[in-house]
Amino acid sequence: MDTRTAGPLLELNKAVPSFEESGLPPVHFSMKLMPGDCMVVETRSSSRATMFADLCCGLVPLDAGVVKFMGLDWSDLHDREMNALRGRIGRITRRPSWPEFLNTHLAITLQQLHHTTRPMDEVVAEAARLAEWFGLPGLPVLPPSRLSDSDLLRAACVRAFIGHPRLLLLEDPLEASPVELQNPFLSAITDARDKGAGVIWLVRNNAIWQGYRQGITSMWRLADDGLVEVRTA
């Protein structure tokens, strides 16, 4: 698929999400995320954070406005095109997202194997390298239900960062994580940004991201009045 790389990586232009479909406030959402940006979005509601990430992925119907990713309007695309674009998005979500009929290593690599033409050996090798980076002893092959919460969180990081995603939508994995996950997670964000990815880091507690404060390009609040930029100067 040919995609435009100049201009915003992700753009919400007066997008009004369907309240019935998402529970998000039916007001205008407008923002731009450029390649290499890291945007913090504070929201106290985990479900609202998940639905906002869905909005960015073109999964929420709009009553008005536009959501574009890599220059393409989600509403103009067919299923095959949408799936190809979503293959370039890495997500960490609080919504249950581990299928029990797949062992963890297959759930981690499924997106790359489904949405790309990369050889399986290459995908597995990258997943194993990332697993060690995030503190796992290797690529986990047990069912997700047999992993500890901390190891499942590490596996979620592997799944989000595999394949050099262009957009990362991260519902804060550091809030309840082991302290040793922080440095690998922040380093992975920096590395992805250096390669042109844009990052939206959704947090419930502003203290979480203070160790990365110098790397944050903008701060926003998601509440009943919609998405509002927070001035930091």
One Martini backbone bead per residue (centre of mass of N, CA, C, O) as a GRO file, in nm:
protein
  233
    1MET     BB    1   0.094   0.037   0.024
    2ASP     BB    2   0.046   0.365  -0.038
    3THR     BB    3   0.193   0.626   0.166
    4ARG     BB    4   0.198   0.913   0.333
    5THR     BB    5   0.483   1.072   0.508
    6ALA     BB    6   0.402   1.346   0.507
    7GLY     BB    7   0.327   1.483   0.784
    8PRO     BB    8   0.104   1.353   0.967
    9LEU     BB    9   0.052   1.049   1.119
   10LEU     BB   10  -0.178   1.171   1.306
   11GLU     BB   11  -0.534   1.276   1.258
   12LEU     BB   12  -0.763   1.494   1.425
   13ASN     BB   13  -1.060   1.640   1.260
   14LYS     BB   14  -1.329   1.705   1.416
   15ALA     BB   15  -1.387   1.447   1.577
   16VAL     BB   16  -1.701   1.264   1.632
   17PRO     BB   17  -1.788   1.036   1.839
   18SER     BB   18  -1.978   0.774   1.904
   19PHE     BB   19  -2.137   0.727   2.195
   20GLU     BB   20  -2.277   0.449   2.158
   21GLU     BB   21  -1.994   0.303   2.065
   22SER     BB   22  -1.782   0.442   2.306
   23GLY     BB   23  -1.840   0.679   2.541
   24LEU     BB   24  -1.750   0.922   2.420
   25PRO     BB   25  -1.751   1.237   2.383
   26PRO     BB   26  -1.960   1.437   2.155
   27VAL     BB   27  -1.687   1.587   2.048
   28HIS     BB   28  -1.427   1.756   1.943
   29PHE     BB   29  -1.139   1.603   1.789
   30SER     BB   30  -0.806   1.760   1.800
   31MET     BB   31  -0.500   1.642   1.642
   32LYS     BB   32  -0.130   1.604   1.613
   33LEU     BB   33   0.101   1.347   1.495
   34MET     BB   34   0.433   1.319   1.464
   35PRO     BB   35   0.712   1.203   1.379
   36GLY     BB   36   0.863   1.137   1.702
   37ASP     BB   37   0.644   1.171   1.887
   38CYS     BB   38   0.538   1.232   2.245
   39MET     BB   39   0.223   1.168   2.384
   40VAL     BB   40   0.039   1.270   2.661
   41VAL     BB   41  -0.255   1.105   2.810
   42GLU     BB   42  -0.487   1.199   3.046
   43THR     BB   43  -0.682   0.943   3.225
   44ARG     BB   44  -0.896   0.790   3.465
   45SER     BB   45  -1.009   0.606   3.232
   46SER     BB   46  -0.961   0.302   3.092
   47SER     BB   47  -1.194   0.286   2.885
   48ARG     BB   48  -1.135   0.559   2.751
   49ALA     BB   49  -0.852   0.493   2.653
   50THR     BB   50  -0.932   0.258   2.469
   51MET     BB   51  -1.129   0.421   2.287
   52PHE     BB   52  -0.922   0.624   2.187
   53ALA     BB   53  -0.744   0.416   2.047
   54ASP     BB   54  -0.969   0.321   1.859
   55LEU     BB   55  -1.005   0.591   1.717
   56CYS     BB   56  -0.714   0.595   1.593
   57CYS     BB   57  -0.785   0.301   1.440
   58GLY     BB   58  -1.087   0.317   1.315
   59LEU     BB   59  -1.314   0.177   1.539
   60VAL     BB   60  -1.485   0.450   1.545
   61PRO     BB   61  -1.755   0.599   1.484
   62LEU     BB   62  -1.863   0.892   1.310
   63ASP     BB   63  -2.049   1.201   1.312
   64ALA     BB   64  -1.776   1.361   1.254
   65GLY     BB   65  -1.516   1.403   1.068
   66VAL     BB   66  -1.158   1.304   1.103
   67VAL     BB   67  -0.939   1.011   1.061
   68LYS     BB   68  -0.580   0.992   1.023
   69PHE     BB   69  -0.338   0.756   0.877
   70MET     BB   70  -0.085   0.821   0.684
   71GLY     BB   71  -0.302   1.013   0.514
   72LEU     BB   72  -0.552   0.822   0.584
   73ASP     BB   73  -0.887   0.764   0.572
   74TRP     BB   74  -1.057   0.532   0.733
   75SER     BB   75  -1.344   0.571   0.579
   76ASP     BB   76  -1.202   0.500   0.279
   77LEU     BB   77  -1.151   0.205   0.360
   78HIS     BB   78  -1.085  -0.115   0.329
   79ASP     BB   79  -1.024  -0.395   0.498
   80ARG     BB   80  -0.741  -0.453   0.381
   81GLU     BB   81  -0.628  -0.168   0.436
   82MET     BB   82  -0.682  -0.154   0.738
   83ASN     BB   83  -0.514  -0.401   0.819
   84ALA     BB   84  -0.245  -0.295   0.713
   85LEU     BB   85  -0.234  -0.046   0.898
   86ARG     BB   86  -0.267  -0.200   1.174
   87GLY     BB   87   0.016  -0.342   1.130
   88ARG     BB   88   0.149  -0.036   1.222
   89ILE     BB   89   0.034  -0.097   1.515
   90GLY     BB   90   0.107  -0.050   1.857
   91ARG     BB   91  -0.030  -0.222   2.153
   92ILE     BB   92  -0.143  -0.132   2.485
   93THR     BB   93  -0.397  -0.298   2.675
   94ARG     BB   94  -0.657  -0.339   2.924
   95ARG     BB   95  -0.790  -0.513   2.744
   96PRO     BB   96  -0.869  -0.814   2.678
   97SER     BB   97  -0.604  -0.982   2.442
   98TRP     BB   98  -0.577  -1.302   2.511
   99PRO     BB   99  -0.588  -1.585   2.351
  100GLU     BB  100  -0.644  -1.915   2.469
  101PHE     BB  101  -0.590  -2.073   2.184
  102LEU     BB  102  -0.308  -1.934   2.230
  103ASN     BB  103  -0.001  -1.911   2.262
  104THR     BB  104   0.199  -1.651   2.335
  105HIS     BB  105   0.391  -1.655   2.086
  106LEU     BB  106   0.156  -1.642   1.879
  107ALA     BB  107   0.021  -1.379   1.979
  108ILE     BB  108   0.270  -1.199   1.925
  109THR     BB  109   0.314  -1.289   1.600
  110LEU     BB  110   0.043  -1.267   1.440
  111GLN     BB  111   0.045  -0.987   1.311
  112GLN     BB  112   0.300  -1.025   1.134
  113LEU     BB  113   0.199  -1.285   0.986
  114HIS     BB  114  -0.070  -1.147   0.873
  115HIS     BB  115   0.039  -0.836   0.768
  116THR     BB  116   0.296  -0.977   0.653
  117THR     BB  117   0.601  -1.113   0.466
  118ARG     BB  118   0.754  -1.223   0.687
  119PRO     BB  119   0.944  -1.444   0.809
  120MET     BB  120   0.914  -1.645   1.075
  121ASP     BB  121   1.208  -1.646   1.178
  122GLU     BB  122   1.230  -1.336   1.200
  123VAL     BB  123   0.999  -1.286   1.398
  124VAL     BB  124   1.096  -1.473   1.627
  125ALA     BB  125   1.371  -1.339   1.672
  126GLU     BB  126   1.260  -1.064   1.755
  127ALA     BB  127   1.083  -1.160   1.991
  128ALA     BB  128   1.316  -1.279   2.159
  129ARG     BB  129   1.478  -1.019   2.190
  130LEU     BB  130   1.250  -0.856   2.331
  131ALA     BB  131   1.203  -1.043   2.568
  132GLU     BB  132   1.481  -0.994   2.694
  133TRP     BB  133   1.463  -0.686   2.715
  134PHE     BB  134   1.190  -0.714   2.912
  135GLY     BB  135   1.280  -0.980   3.112
  136LEU     BB  136   1.274  -1.241   2.968
  137PRO     BB  137   1.408  -1.566   2.913
  138GLY     BB  138   1.201  -1.573   2.670
  139LEU     BB  139   0.980  -1.697   2.462
  140PRO     BB  140   0.663  -1.747   2.544
  141VAL     BB  141   0.466  -2.071   2.537
  142LEU     BB  142   0.254  -2.031   2.718
  143PRO     BB  143  -0.029  -1.966   2.827
  144PRO     BB  144  -0.144  -1.673   2.948
  145SER     BB  145  -0.276  -1.801   3.217
  146ARG     BB  146   0.037  -1.904   3.310
  147LEU     BB  147   0.113  -1.618   3.361
  148SER     BB  148   0.221  -1.367   3.505
  149ASP     BB  149   0.153  -1.042   3.524
  150SER     BB  150   0.443  -0.943   3.459
  151ASP     BB  151   0.491  -1.128   3.208
  152LEU     BB  152   0.244  -1.028   3.049
  153LEU     BB  153   0.344  -0.739   3.029
  154ARG     BB  154   0.601  -0.803   2.874
  155ALA     BB  155   0.455  -0.935   2.635
  156ALA     BB  156   0.302  -0.677   2.553
  157CYS     BB  157   0.555  -0.522   2.472
  158VAL     BB  158   0.646  -0.707   2.250
  159ARG     BB  159   0.386  -0.683   2.075
  160ALA     BB  160   0.406  -0.370   2.032
  161PHE     BB  161   0.726  -0.351   1.915
  162ILE     BB  162   0.693  -0.525   1.689
  163GLY     BB  163   0.784  -0.429   1.357
  164HIS     BB  164   0.817  -0.127   1.355
  165PRO     BB  165   0.612   0.081   1.439
  166ARG     BB  166   0.450   0.389   1.364
  167LEU     BB  167   0.238   0.332   1.601
  168LEU     BB  168   0.190   0.404   1.957
  169LEU     BB  169  -0.049   0.254   2.192
  170LEU     BB  170  -0.014   0.328   2.547
  171GLU     BB  171  -0.134   0.167   2.816
  172ASP     BB  172   0.004   0.195   3.099
  173PRO     BB  173   0.261  -0.035   3.211
  174LEU     BB  174   0.389   0.114   3.484
  175GLU     BB  175   0.181   0.129   3.715
  176ALA     BB  176   0.206  -0.217   3.780
  177SER     BB  177   0.510  -0.257   3.762
  178PRO     BB  178   0.809  -0.350   3.758
  179VAL     BB  179   1.082  -0.150   3.796
  180GLU     BB  180   1.260  -0.299   3.564
  181LEU     BB  181   1.075  -0.195   3.315
  182GLN     BB  182   1.130   0.106   3.265
  183ASN     BB  183   1.392   0.124   3.097
  184PRO     BB  184   1.310  -0.056   2.853
  185PHE     BB  185   1.059   0.108   2.778
  186LEU     BB  186   1.194   0.387   2.729
  187SER     BB  187   1.399   0.283   2.520
  188ALA     BB  188   1.189   0.181   2.315
  189ILE     BB  189   1.064   0.453   2.257
  190THR     BB  190   1.317   0.597   2.155
  191ASP     BB  191   1.381   0.402   1.925
  192ALA     BB  192   1.114   0.437   1.771
  193ARG     BB  193   1.142   0.745   1.728
  194ASP     BB  194   1.413   0.734   1.570
  195LYS     BB  195   1.234   0.565   1.337
  196GLY     BB  196   0.942   0.748   1.324
  197ALA     BB  197   0.763   0.715   1.554
  198GLY     BB  198   0.457   0.744   1.719
  199VAL     BB  199   0.340   0.849   2.055
  200ILE     BB  200   0.080   0.725   2.280
  201TRP     BB  201   0.052   0.801   2.630
  202LEU     BB  202  -0.158   0.648   2.860
  203VAL     BB  203  -0.261   0.801   3.170
  204ARG     BB  204  -0.345   0.828   3.531
  205ASN     BB  205  -0.045   0.919   3.624
  206ASN     BB  206   0.182   1.176   3.610
  207ALA     BB  207   0.428   1.040   3.762
  208ILE     BB  208   0.514   0.819   3.560
  209TRP     BB  209   0.662   1.026   3.325
  210GLN     BB  210   0.895   1.198   3.463
  211GLY     BB  211   1.152   1.031   3.355
  212TYR     BB  212   1.047   1.149   3.044
  213ARG     BB  213   1.000   1.459   3.019
  214GLN     BB  214   1.208   1.550   2.788
  215GLY     BB  215   1.043   1.360   2.563
  216ILE     BB  216   0.796   1.533   2.570
  217THR     BB  217   0.583   1.711   2.334
  218SER     BB  218   0.292   1.652   2.474
  219MET     BB  219  -0.014   1.745   2.658
  220TRP     BB  220  -0.314   1.572   2.768
  221ARG     BB  221  -0.675   1.571   2.822
  222LEU     BB  222  -0.926   1.319   2.906
  223ALA     BB  223  -1.266   1.411   2.916
  224ASP     BB  224  -1.582   1.544   2.912
  225ASP     BB  225  -1.450   1.780   2.711
  226GLY     BB  226  -1.233   1.598   2.595
  227LEU     BB  227  -0.953   1.712   2.412
  228VAL     BB  228  -0.689   1.872   2.602
  229GLU     BB  229  -0.445   2.090   2.613
  230VAL     BB  230  -0.146   2.109   2.810
  231ARG     BB  231   0.026   2.346   2.964
  232THR     BB  232   0.384   2.364   3.075
  233ALA     BB  233   0.504   2.672   3.085
   0.00000   0.00000   0.00000
